[in-house]
Amino acid sequence: MNLMNVDYSTQIPNNVGLTDDARVLKALETWHPGYIDWWKDAGPEGFNESLVYLRTAVSVDPKGWAKFDYVKMPDYRWGVLLAPAEENRKVPFGQAYGEPAWQEVPGEHRAMLRRLIVIQGDTEPASVEQQRFLGKTAPSLYDLRNLFQVNVEEGRHLWAMVYLLQKYFGRDGREEADDLLRRRSGSADAPRMLGAFNEETPDWLSFFMFTFFTDRDGKMQLESLAQSGFDPLSRTCRFMLTEEAHHMFVGETGIGRTIQRTCEAMKAAGIEDPNEIAKIRALGVIDLPTIQKKLNLHYSLSLDLFGSEVSTNAANAFNAGIKGRFQETKIADDHRLTGDIYPVLKLVDGVIRRVDEPALTALNMRLRDDYTVDCGKGVERWNKIIEKTGVKFKLELPHVAFHRQIGEFKTVKASPTGELLDDAAWNKRKDEWLPSKADGDFIAELMKPVSEPGKFADWISPPKVGIDNKPGDFEYVKIAE
C-alpha cells in the first residue's frame, strides 16, 4: 500500500496497513462503538444530524492531503494516519543519539512512553468536551464549521494515540484506551489529567483564546514528541501537526476579527479612549481591556501545561530519547546536554531572578520560552490590526509569574508586569487583570447565534477569505431542523 494515500476499505481509514494486522484492527473495531457513544454523549450538542462542510484526510502528502465535503459528524471517517517514514532515521537526541530509530517500544522505556502517549491522548477528547455547547451561540456558519472541524480533528488525534496504545502496549494499552473515553472534562469523579482541560469554555472569545494559546501548547508538545526515537510516535505527531496548524489559525484570526470589529465600532462612534468600557460595550462589541484580561487568563493557564521549570521527568524523557526539544534537529549542540546550562526564572530571597540550571533539567523552561516567543508573534499581529485603525492600545503577554498554579511561582501572587503582591493587594486588583463575573456576563449576552449564510454577529468581523475558497454566503453548515 502507498503510505502517502489512505485506505478506506476498512471501518477505520488508515495508512498503517490495518488490513494485514488483524489483532490491532479487531481491537480498534471493538473500541469504535464506545468512541461513537462518547462523541454523541460528550461531543457537539445538538448538531449530530447537521451536514457540515468538513475536510477529511485522504493522503499524508503535504501538497494535497485533504478533501472537503458535507458530512454528518458522527459519520466522519476518523482514521489512523502516520506521516511517511524517513528512511534510515536515527534517534536525534539523548543517550541513544545517532542509533537507528526504534520501530518497537524499548522495554526499559515502556512505562514512560505509555504515560506520555496517554497524557497527549487525554487532552484531545477533553477539548471537545470543553467546547460541547459552543455551537448554540456561534457568530456565523463559517465559525460554526471551524469549531466542528477542530472538534473532529481532536477526535482523530485521540484515534492516533489510541492506535499506538492498542498496537504497542498490549492489555495495558487497551485499558488506557478505554479510560480515555471514561474521563470527562470538569468531572468531580473522573476529571481529565491536566488542569487547563478541566476549565470551562463558556463563550467564543474563550474558544478563540483556547485555540490560540492552549492548542499552541499542543503544537509545542507535539513538536517535541515528533522528535522521538520511537518512530511510530514521531510519525503520528508529525501528521497531527499538519492539522493543529488550522486550530491555531482559527484562534488567531478569531481574536483578530474580534479586535478589528471593536476598533472599527470605536472609530465609527468617535470613541478615542479604549478605557471608556461602558460606552464601548454599549456598541455591542468587546472592549480591548477585556480582551487583554482573557489573554492573561488563557496564557497563564497554558503556561502551567509545561509543568515545573526544573524537571527530572523531562530530563529522563530526553536522556531516554523519547521526547526532545522544539525543532531538535535544527539546534546546534551535541543533543546530549551533558554539561550544558540554561537560565531559569526563579524566586530567590523574595526576588525573581534568572538562575543557571543544568540544561537537561531545564527542558520544560526552554520549551516554554520557545512557546512564549511563538505566542508573542501572534500578539504582534493583533497589535498591528489595532495600530492600523488608529486606536491607541497595545496587547501584551503577562509576566510568567502571573496567575500560576504550577512551578516556581505557584505560591506567589504577581501582577501582569511581574510585581510581587501580598494577598490583600492581589484581591483588591485581580479583577483589573482577570475576567470578572461581570465581564463573563457581558460577553455571554453578546453570544447570540447567527445562522444565516454570509451573516456575522455584530461583535466580530467577517474573515478575509472563505474555507476552501468558498464565497462569503456559502452555507458551511446545513443545520438540521
N, C-alpha and C positions, 0 to 999 in steps of 0.2 A: 504494500500500500504506500502511496505517496504521502509522506508525513506532512507535507505542506497542506494537503486537502483533508477534509473532514469526512469520515464515513458515517452516512446517515442510515445505514441498513439495520442497525440495532436500535433498541429503545433509547440508548444513551449515545448520542453523536460523539465521536471521538477520533483522535488521530494517534491512538496508542495501541492499535491492534487488539481491541477487546474481543473481537470475534474469535481470536486464537487464544484467548485467556479465559477459559470457561469459569474458573473459580472466582476471579475478580468480577467478571460480567455478572455472575449469579449474585454475588454479594451486593453489587451496586443496584441490580434489579430488585433485590429484596429491600434495599434501603429506600428506593424510589417512592413507593406509596406513602411512606412516613414523611418524606420530603414534601410531597404534594399536599398532604394533610397539614403540615406545618405552614406551607405557603397560604393555604386557604384560611387557616386559623390565625396566622400572625402577619401575613403579608398585606398588601394594599387593601384597605377596607372598602368594599362596595364597587369594585371595578373588575371583578373576575370575568364578567360577561362582555366587557367592552373590548372593541377592536383597537389595538394600539399599534402605531407605526414604529416598529422596533427594528433595530439592526441585530442580525444573528451572524455569528462567526461561521463562515463556510471554508475558511482556509486560515493558516497561520502565516501566510506571506504578507509582510507589512504593506506591500503595494496594493493589495486588494483582498482584504480578509473578511469583509462583511457584506451582507446583502440586506436591504430594507424591505419590509412588507408588513401588512396588517396581521396581527396575531392576538388571540386571547392569551393573557399572561399565563394561566395555568397550562396552556398548550405550548408554551415557549420551549424550544428544544435546548434545554440545558445540557452542556456536553463537557467532556474531559479533553482539554486541549493543551498540548505542550509545545513550546517553541521548538524549531528544528534543532536537532543535536549538532553540537560543534564537534567536528572530527578531532580526535586526539586531544580533547580538552583536558587541562591539568587543574589540580587544586590550586587556586590563585593566592592562598594566604595560609598562615598558621604553621603548625609543626609538620604538616604533610605537604607544604608548599612545593609545587613542581611535580608531585606524583600524579599518576593518572586519576582523573575524577572517578568517584565511586558510582557504579550503577546499582549497587545494593547497599543496604544500611550497614555500616560497620558496627559490629556487635557492641563495642565499648561506648559508642555514641548513641545507642538506640534510644535510651530514655530522654536524653537532651533533645534529640531531633524530634521525637514524638511530641514533646511538650511545646516546642516552637511551632510545629505544624498545627497543633490543637489551638494554641493561643491565636495564631493568624486566622485559622478557620472560624473561631468563635466570634471574631469581630464582624465577619461578613453577614451572617443572618441577624446579628444584633442591630446593625444599622437599618436593615429592612424593617425590623420590629419598631425601632425608634421613629421611623418615617411613615408608619402604618396609616395614620389618619390625615396626612397632608393633602391627599388627593381631593378631599372635600372642600379645600379652600384654595385651590390652585389659581394663580392670577391669569392663566391663559391655557389653551390647549397645548401650546408649544412647551410651556413649563411643566404641564402635567405629563406630557410624553417624556420629557427629560428625567423627571422623577422616576417614572416607571422603567426607563432604560437603565438608570443607576440601580434600581431595585433588582431587575432581572440579572444584571451583571454581578451584583453582590451575591446573588443566588448561585451563579455559575462559579464564582470564586470559592464558595462553600463546596461545590461539587469537586473543584480542583483539589482542595485539601483532603476531602473525604476519599477521593481516588488514591491519594498517597497513603492514607491510613489503611484503607482496605487492601491495597496491593502489598505493602511492605511491612505491616505491623501485626498481621495475624489477628488473633482473638482480641488482643488489647486494642488494636486499631478499629475493629468492628464496634467494640463497646464505646470507644471515644466518639466514633461517628454517630452512634445513637444519642450520646449525651449532647452533641452539638444541636440536635433537634429538641432536646428536652429543656435546656436552659431558655430563659426568656429575659429580654432587656427589662430592667427595673423590678424583676420579681423578688419578693422577700425570701422565698424558699430556694429558688434556683436562678440567681442572677447571672448575667454574663460576666466573663472573667476580669475584664478591665473596666475601671470606674467610668471613663468617658462614655462607655457603651451602655451604661445604665441610666444616663441622663435622658430627659425628655427632649424631643424636637418639636416644640409647640407651634411653630409658625414658619413661614417660608424664609424669613431672614435668617432664622436659626438653621434651616436646611442649607441655605447658601453658605453660611459660615462653616457648617459641619463639612460640606463637600470641599470647601477651600482649605480649611485648617486640618480637620481630622483625616480626610482622605489623603491629604499631603503627608501626614504621618505614615499612613498606609503605604504611600509611594516610597518613603524612605526605608521602611521596614522591608518592603518587597525588593527594593534595590539591594539591600544588604543580604537578603536570603537568595536573591538571584546570583550572588557570587558563590553560593555554597558549593563545597566539594561534592555534596550529594547531588548528582547530576539531575535526577528527576525533579527535585525541588527547585533547582536552578532554572530548569526549562519551564516548569509550571509558572514560576514567578515572573519570568521574562514575558510570557504571553499575558499574564494578568496586568502587567504594567501598561500594555497597549490599551487595555480597556480603562484602567484607572485614570489615564490622561483625560478622558471625556468627563469623568466625575469632577475633577478639579476645574475643568473648563466651565462646567455648569455652575460651580460655586463662584469662580472669579467673575464670570460675566453676569451672573445673577446679582451679585453685590454691586458690580459696576453699573448695571442698568438701574438699580435702586438709587444709587448715588446720582446718576445722570438726571433721573426724574425729579429728585429732591432739589437739585441745583437749578434746574430749569423752572420749577414751580416758584422757588425763591426769587429768581430773576424776574419772572413774569409779574410777581406780586410786589416787586420793588423792595424786598427784604434783603438787607445787606449783611446783617449780623446773624451768623449761624446759631448763636445762643438765644435768639428770640424763639424759644422752643414752642411756646403756646401758639404763637402766630403761625409758625411753620406747620405745626401739627394740624392747625385749622384748615390748611390747604389739602389735607388728606395724604400727606407724604411723611416719610420717616426722617426726622431731623438728624443731622450729621453727628452731634454728640451722642445720640442713642446708638447709632451705627458703630461709633467708637467703643461704647460700652459692650456691645455684642462681640466686637472684635476682641476686646480684653478678655471676655469670658471664654470664648472658644479657643483662643490662642493658649491661654493658661491651662485649660483642660487638656489640650493636645500635648503641651509640654510634659505633662505628667505621664503620658503614654510611653515616653522614652525611658522611664524607670529612673533609678538613682544615678546621679552623675558619675559616681565611682562604684563599679560593679564587678565583683569576681565572676558572676554568671556570664556577663558579656565577655570577659577575658577568657573564660573556659570555652565558650562557644567559638571564639576566634581561634584560639590555640588548636581546637579540635578540627578546624577547617569547615565549620558548619555555617556560621554567619559572619560575613565580612563587613567591610565599611562601604559607605556610599561611593559608587564608581571605583571600587578597589583597584581594578587593573590600570586605572589612569594615575594612581598615586605613585610618586617617585620615592619609594623607600624599599626596605628589604622584605616587606609584607609578613614579617615575623614579630616586629616591635619589641625585641628582647630588651634593648636598653633605651628605648625612646621615651620622651616625656610629652605631656600635653597639658596646657593650662586649664584649670577648672575653677569656676567661681565657687567660693565657699564663704561661710560665715566664720570669721576669725576674730575672737575677742569683741564681738558685737559689731564688727565692720565687714562689709562684703569685699572680699579680695580675690585676686587670681592666684591660685596656688598650683605649682607644677606637680603633676601626679604621673605615675607610670602610664604611658600611652595605652598599655594593654587594659588597665582597669578603668581608663577614662573613655572607652569606646562609645558609651552612651552619650557622653558630653559632646564628643566630636560629631556624632550623628545628629544630635540636637542642634549643634551650631550650624551644620550644613542645612538643616531644616529651616532655621531662623533666616539664613541668607535667602533661601528659596521663597519663604513667605514674604520677606522684605521686597522682593522684586514685584510681587503681586500688589502689595500696598502702594508701591511707587506708581504702578499703572493706574490704580484708583485715584491717587493724588493728581495725576495728570488730567483725569476726567474733571476733577473739581477745579483745577487750575484753568482749564480751557473755558469754563463757564464764568470765570472771574470771581467766584466765591472765595473768600479768604478763610481757608480751613485746611488742616493737614491731619490725616490719619496717621497713627504711629503704633508700632508694636510696643506693648508694655515691657517693662524690665522683667527678666526671667525669675526674679524673686517674688513677683506679684501673684497673689492668689494661688499658692501652690499647696498641693496635698501630698506630694511625693518628693523625696530627695532632700537636698541640702537646706531648702527654705520652707519645709513643711511646718516648722514650729514657729515661724516668724510671720509678722504682718508687715507688708511693704506696699508703698504707693506705686502707681504705674511708672514713676521715674526712679524707683529703687530706694526711696527714703524709708528707713525702718520706723515703724509706728508702734505705740502701745495700743492695747485693746480699745481703750476709750476713743483715741483718735481714729482708729480704723472704723469702729462702729459709727462714729459721727459722720465719716466721709465716704463709706463704702458705696452708698447709692450714687455718688458722683462718678464712680468708676465701673460699677457692675450694674446690669439691668435690674431695676426695682420692680416690684409687683405692678406699680402704676405704668411703668414702661411696657411691661408684658401685656397689661390690659389694653393699652393704647394700640399696640401692634396687632393684638388679637382682633380688635374692632375693624382694622383695615382688611383683615383676611376674608374677603368675600369672593366666592368662586366666580370666575368668568369663563364661560364655556362656548361662547360664540366664536367661530373661526376668525382669526385675524384681529380679535379684540383683546385688550390687556387691562388689568386692574389699574386704577389711577395712580397707584404708588410705585409703579415700575415701568420703565421704558421698553418698547419692543426691541428685539435683538436686531443686529445689523444684517444678519443673513439667516435663512431658514435651515432646518436639518435636511441633509441630502439635497441641498439647493432647491428646496420647495418654496413656492410663492408665499407671501405673507398671510394669505387667507386659507392656507392648506389645513385640512381637518386632521390633525395629528392623532386625535383620539375620537373614535366614534362611540360616544357614551351610550351604553345600553339603557333603555328606558326601564 
